[in-house]
């Protein structure tokens, strides 16, 4: 730190900054302490759940809300997340819970997730999420629910592929024009000044 007013201001800002919090801050309905984000017992639903959490989150508390599923990729976006508390939520065990089940299956520590039970549909009520097969979750969705999502994803990929092809074609046309312009300016067959014709 430098001396004078700038150094003192920098030191004061450094001392006042909360430890372990990124610039993005804590999501609105939650409380944060270091790298722990507590969104427990806030009455959160799929719609009111924060869209993202700080990327340095190591512990996430979602206990005691009204969550029936989690948005796909929500937990995958937290690379250093060690544990998430999910108990006391009315989980709806259908195809929307497949991403959460896949995330849980990839955890080495499974003890914190043993008490997660299905609240719906009636055929799966009371079953432990950790013991459900992916096929059981997919079968609980109405016919076509998965097809619509897959079709939308495929259409998006097709549009992105076409856009990529168009950009590549434009780039190749531009490159061809630049080469033609360069060939007109500096033709390779122009004899050097003072060079003799070998014939």
Number of C-alpha atoms within 10 A of each C-alpha: 9 10 8 8 9 11 12 13 14 13 13 11 11 11 10 9 11 12 11 13 18 15 8 9 11 20 17 9 14 18 13 18 14 14 20 21 22 21 23 20 15 16 16 20 15 14 10 12 22 16 10 13 19 19 16 18 24 17 20 23 19 24 20 18 21 19 22 19 20 18 14 14 12 14 20 12 15 18 11 14 17 13 17 20 17 19 20 17 22 18 24 22 31 22 20 21 20 20 19 19 19 12 13 17 12 10 12 8 11 12 8 12 18 12 14 20 22 22 18 17 15 11 11 19 15 14 16 16 23 16 11 14 11 17 11 14 20 18 12 18 15 10 10 9 12 13 10 11 11 12 11 11 12 12 12 12 12 12 12 12 12 12 12 12 12 12 12 12 12 12 12 12 12 12 12 12 12 12 12 12 12 11 11 10 9 9 11 9 6 7 10 8 6 6 7 8 6 4 3
